[in-house]
Amino acid sequence: MCGIIGIVGSSPVSSRLVDSLRRLEYRGYDSAGVAVAANGRLERRRAEGKLRNLEALLVEQPLPGTTGIGHTRWATHGAPSVRNAHPQMAGRVAVVHNGIIENFAPLKAELIAEGRRFESDTDTEVIAHLIDRELSGDVDPLTAFQAALGRVTGAYAVAVLIQGEETLVLGARRGSPLVVGEGQGEMFIGSDALALGPFTNRIVYLEEGDSVAIDHRGARIFDRDNVAASRPVRVVSAASALVEKGNYRHFMEKEIHDQPDACQHTLSAYIDPITATVSSPGMDFATVDRLMIVACGTASYAGMIGRYLFESLAGLPTEVEIASEFRYRDPALYPGALCLAISQSGETADTLAALRWCKARGITTAALVNSHESTMAREVDVMFPTHAGPEIGVASTKAFTSQVAALTALAIAAARQRGRIDAAEEARLAALLLEAPRLIADAILDDGWILPVAQEIAKARDVLYLGRGAMFPLALEGALKLKEISYIHAEGYAAGELKHGPIALVDEATPIIVIAPSDALYDKTSSNMSEVIARGGRVVLITDAKGASHAPDGATVVIAPACDPLIAPLVFAVPIQVIAYQVAVLKGADVDQPRNLAKSVTVE
């Protein structure tokens, strides 16, 4: 989650750019830079490491200009270095960018074939070259910018300077957040309201797919079809900017929309897109004979998805233990085992106790945590990070998908280390996983089905969720989400277990939500749906377009983006979250703070 700032000002901006970047340090970064447009030229200053290094450089080499952009970078494509730091430049264009451009490699090859030279290892430089190429067609900067982004696939937020346009900054978002700030004769663009706090409290939250041009006259905003659009201005207090909901009704809704950015940032800790390799920092899974995952609630369901991945990809025997039960049954331990704890907070009492129990018996321990200075992170032998950012809503959304993203990456790394896949397959799987942020964003946008489905489910007293394979843990997670925030009784089952008891609950008053992408298990799950419909049950089928074309008659179909089975748990998590959220809203429940629940359970 790199940081972006852009200013169209009435006074020199370089120091203000740095001040804003300092407010974005909480996102994490390994280099920083700024660029300004002045005197018909673009100039930039970049430094590796902390912001103080950039500040020192600006003292030595001042940067005049009243319009500029800045960036704190978390390395994805290319190692942390000055040459890979942002802004990236090509010809008349300077770009700062958050996110991943999935198709950067073929675009870069195309541009090189045209004679263009690249100076960095980043995917960002491709954007700069694409815009510069469009400008050669004698079009205006905004048109060139929008046309260039039309070639790009991925989840991103960008801000752009154009040489000779000294009162203009262009921006766009798809999957990563971007906001616009209105000042007195000045305009701003940034990753979040916090970045703009010193300058204005009047914030416009861009919607998914929006692009914007800011100048001294204001902001021109365009939707994903490049049609002029209007977005409301909100007044945000400086004190609330860090945890501001933006134009969302609840933090949970905001955090559902944060997921493309959170997953991308998490994946950047494990995948090098340049070399197409996946790492497991601090751990060689070739030395592990058995994996024991301990977790509670949502984190345990992420662990169950991880079990499918570690066993199918890496051939690593894996168990998932409910942390609150683990040590009380005096489990048999294995000398070559790894105990992996999963926790958003890193303070979950039962999980921490299970971890310490294993550690006291000489078992190697690891933790997958979002809080990197937490007790678990400090006490384990190996810490695997997620980078979801602060999650305010009690019902976990982006923390869950970030955990699944990290586990998927670790399973790929384990498969390579254990000799189950070769380098070519590692690269293929890495490329598939890097598609997840974009497809998650697509799933969030695909919301036309929400209201009628939610209205039906909101009337129910009981709801069943069914899934096969990795969709079974997702069924458990869907049921948990619904009962957590809407207080409707819900249960998740493996679809094959339907006839072993749960089918007795089927009637016209009990919706059955079936999670079934069109994979190798779809036909079996389709038979289960037919059994339900034959008994008068109401089926809501969450599938992709291909699955929808084979849906049983009578099923209500929710279409999610088509994707490879590897990332289906990430993509199909979105519909179950949105269903639970909308049902809770319809029922008037306290979505962010459901009764009797706490964000972090720190007592047994």
Helices and strands as residue ranges (DSSP letters): E 3-8, H 14-23, G 25-27, E 31-38, E 41-48, H 51-60, E 67-73, E 88-90, E 93-101, H 104-113, H 124-135, H 141-149, E 154-162, E 169-174, E 179-182, E 187-190, H 193-196, E 202-205, E 211-215, E 218-222, E 228-229, E 233-235, G 238-243, H 251-257, H 259-267, E 271-272, E 277-278, G 285-287, E 290-295, H 297-314, E 318-322, H 323-326, G 327-329, E 337-343, H 349-360, E 364-369, H 375-379, E 382-385, H 398-417, H 423-434, H 436-445, H 450-458, E 462-467, H 471-486, E 489-494, G 495-500, G 502-505, E 511-515, H 522-534, E 538-543, H 545-549, E 556-559, G 565-567, H 568-586
